[in-house]
């Protein structure tokens, strides 16, 4: 039984699962949330009746990133462990052997943006703010955040975002290639469902093999 992360299967959409993060008000990524994300990603990856996965933080916010009040209570060893747990969660989402779509509302900042980048595609509301904001707290991106960002937008633009910590609106995010589609705020989840429907006619085995062909091991 998990407290903050759940897997919802087939609610109105057969063969589509939603990996739902719910830790109001900001869906901040504590160590517990990250552990639950890893478990949920592994679980949904094993579901034979699921063809595609939506990652969703609810209709208000995707994730504001690491939980700074928690981080401020940690010693150096505990902070290093927290970074490792966050990286495991991001890697677990990236390793789901099914097409994944991040449905992004509100904000996707810091580790929250890195989590979105671990999905295969990203659909955003037109009012969403993005940012590699770790540097504003004197930190560097964890979970492979800089590498994943560079893979989406290129090294130069990624360095601009990481070194400045500036916010990016949805329109700029679309121009940069950070997101794949921009829709009205109240249409984000439905747009993600529409995106995932294109995969429902294919076998889980073929989808898994197709995704595996992109691995850079």
C-alpha positions, 0 to 999 in steps of 0.5 A: 500500500503506497501513500503518494503514488498509485497505478490506476488501470483501465478507468474508462480507457482499457489497456492504458494505465496512469501512474498518479503522483498525489502529494499536495500541494506541490507533489514535491519529491521526498525520499518516500515519494521517489521510492514509491515511484520506483515501485509503481514504475516496476509494477506497471511495467509488469502488467501484461494488459497495459499497453501504454502509461500516462504519468500524471500529477493531477490537474493542479501541478506535475511536480515542483521538484525536490522537497527542500524542507526535507533536504535541509534536514539531511546530513551529507550522507543522507543527502547523497542517499536522497539523490540516489533514490531520486535517480532510481525513480527517474531511471525506473520510469525511463525503464518502463517497457511500454510507451510513456507520456507525461501529462504536465500541469502547473509546474515541472521544476527541478527533479520534477522536470527530470521526471517528466523527461524520463517519459517518452513524450510530454504533453503540457498545458499552455500555462505550465512553467518549466525550469532546471531550478536546482542551481537557485538552491545551490544544487546541481540536477540529480537523476541524470537531469542535465543529460536528459535535458540535453537529450531533449533540447541540445547541450547549449540550450540545456546549459542555459537552463541549468546554469541560469535556473530560469523559468520557461513557459509552455510556448518556449518549451514547445519551441525548444523541444522540451515538450511535444504538444501544448494544449489548454490546461483542462485538456492535458490528461485527455490529450495524453489519453489520445496520444497513448491510444495510438499504441493500443493496436500493437502487442506489448511485446512489439512495443517493448522491443521497439522501445528497447531499440532506443537504449544507449547501453 
